[in-house]
Amino acid sequence: MARLTALNPEEVTGKTKDLFNAVQAKLGVVPNMMRTMGNSPAVLEGYLNLSGALSHGKLSAKTGELIALAVSESNSCDYCLAAHTFIGEKLIKADPAVLHAARTGNSTDAKTEAILQLAKTLIRKGGLVNDEDVNNAKNTGVSDAEIAETIGHVALNVLTNYFNNVANTEIDFPTV
């Protein structure tokens, strides 16, 4: 059972209503995570702003989804695993095997695998990586900008993982 209330988009007002309207216009629905984040418009707006900023970065949408799966697996977030598997399959059109491999930080592409391994290492080490961890990514062609964005994606997904794990958000995507 959910620990935090998912707000009804038809009943909210003010900043939360504005944010829900923007999400509805973009996605066609306001997912339960965002409906629950709406209890604090500051949290929902922060999430949307960071997500939006990262969508204009060097890393592709597919790589962002793969990072989300790697981080969500590390943090045992069933909501995010379901959401990002759905997005990966339906919107990014990634092969289910690619999505599944990402959960353990694996990829058939060496550069993608280096990014996923860096993401998993960031989680495992609480951000306290060493030179070898960073050089492993750089040695496969990952740029400083891509490393910076990987950190941004990890931070975004830690936010959503922790939020959903605390809220016990009702999963409104097909479960994995």
C-alpha positions in Angstrom: 0.0 0.0 0.0 1.2 3.5 -0.9 2.8 5.5 2.0 2.3 8.9 0.2 -0.8 10.0 -1.6 -1.0 10.1 -5.4 -2.9 13.3 -6.1 -5.9 13.3 -8.5 -5.0 15.7 -11.4 -8.6 16.8 -11.5 -8.5 18.0 -7.9 -5.2 19.9 -7.7 -4.7 23.7 -8.1 -1.9 26.2 -8.3 1.7 25.1 -9.2 0.9 21.4 -9.0 -2.0 21.8 -11.5 0.3 23.7 -13.9 3.0 20.9 -13.6 0.4 18.2 -14.0 -1.0 19.9 -17.1 2.5 20.1 -18.6 3.1 16.4 -17.9 -0.3 15.5 -19.3 0.4 17.5 -22.5 3.7 15.8 -23.0 2.9 12.2 -22.0 -0.9 12.0 -22.4 -1.1 10.9 -18.7 0.2 11.9 -15.3 2.0 8.7 -14.0 1.6 7.8 -10.3 5.1 8.8 -9.4 4.5 12.4 -10.7 1.1 12.4 -9.1 2.8 11.5 -5.8 5.6 14.0 -6.3 2.9 16.6 -6.8 2.5 16.8 -3.0 5.6 19.0 -3.2 5.6 21.1 -6.4 9.2 21.9 -5.7 10.2 18.2 -5.9 8.1 17.6 -9.0 9.5 20.7 -10.7 13.0 19.8 -9.8 12.6 16.3 -11.2 11.1 17.6 -14.4 13.7 20.3 -14.9 16.7 18.0 -14.4 15.1 15.3 -16.6 14.4 18.0 -19.3 18.0 19.4 -19.1 19.5 15.9 -19.4 17.4 15.2 -22.5 19.3 17.8 -24.3 22.8 16.4 -23.4 25.4 14.3 -25.2 24.0 11.0 -24.0 21.1 9.6 -26.1 17.7 8.9 -24.8 18.4 5.2 -25.1 21.6 5.5 -23.0 19.6 7.5 -20.4 17.0 4.7 -20.2 19.8 2.1 -19.8 21.4 4.1 -17.0 18.0 4.3 -15.4 17.6 0.6 -15.5 21.1 0.0 -14.1 20.5 2.4 -11.2 17.0 1.2 -10.5 18.2 -2.4 -10.3 21.0 -1.3 -7.9 18.4 0.5 -5.7 15.7 -2.2 -5.9 13.1 0.2 -7.3 10.4 -1.9 -8.8 8.4 1.2 -9.9 11.3 2.6 -11.9 12.3 -0.8 -13.4 8.7 -1.1 -14.7 8.6 2.4 -16.0 12.0 2.4 -17.7 11.4 -1.1 -19.2 8.1 0.2 -20.7 9.7 3.4 -22.0 12.7 1.5 -23.3 10.5 -1.0 -25.2 7.7 1.2 -26.4 9.3 4.7 -26.9 13.0 4.0 -27.4 12.3 0.7 -29.3 15.2 -1.1 -27.5 15.4 -4.9 -27.6 14.2 -6.4 -24.4 17.5 -8.3 -24.1 19.4 -5.0 -24.2 17.1 -3.6 -21.5 17.6 -6.7 -19.3 21.4 -6.6 -19.7 21.5 -3.0 -18.7 20.1 -3.8 -15.3 23.4 -5.6 -14.5 25.5 -2.9 -16.2 26.1 -4.9 -19.3 25.9 -4.1 -23.0 27.3 -5.5 -26.3 28.6 -1.9 -27.0 31.8 -1.3 -25.1 31.2 2.5 -24.6 27.7 1.9 -23.4 28.9 -0.8 -21.0 31.6 1.6 -19.6 28.9 4.2 -18.9 26.6 1.6 -17.3 29.5 0.2 -15.2 30.4 3.8 -14.1 26.8 4.3 -13.1 26.8 1.1 -11.1 30.1 2.0 -9.5 28.8 5.4 -8.5 25.9 3.7 -6.7 28.0 1.0 -5.1 30.7 3.5 -3.9 28.3 6.3 -2.9 29.9 8.6 -5.5 33.4 8.0 -4.1 35.0 6.7 -7.2 38.7 6.5 -7.8 41.0 7.3 -10.8 40.7 3.8 -12.1 36.9 3.9 -12.1 37.0 7.1 -14.2 39.8 6.0 -16.4 38.0 2.8 -17.2 35.2 4.9 -18.8 37.6 7.3 -20.5 39.6 4.4 -22.0 36.6 3.3 -23.9 36.0 6.7 -25.4 33.6 8.2 -22.8 34.2 12.0 -22.8 34.2 14.3 -19.8 30.8 15.6 -20.8 29.4 12.1 -21.0 30.9 11.3 -17.6 29.3 14.4 -16.2 25.9 13.5 -17.7 26.2 9.9 -16.4 26.5 11.4 -12.9 23.5 13.6 -13.6 21.5 10.6 -14.8 22.5 8.6 -11.7 21.5 11.5 -9.5 18.1 11.8 -11.2 17.4 8.1 -10.8 18.6 8.0 -7.2 16.0 10.7 -6.6 13.2 8.8 -8.3 14.3 5.4 -6.8 14.4 6.7 -3.3 11.2 8.6 -3.8 9.3 5.6 -5.0 10.8 3.2 -2.5 9.8 5.6 0.4 6.4 6.4 -1.1 5.7 2.8 -2.1 4.3 4.3 -5.3 1.6 2.1 -6.9 3.1 0.7 -10.1 1.1 1.9 -13.1 3.3 0.3 -15.8 3.5 -3.4 -16.7 5.6 -5.0 -14.0 8.9 -6.7 -14.8 
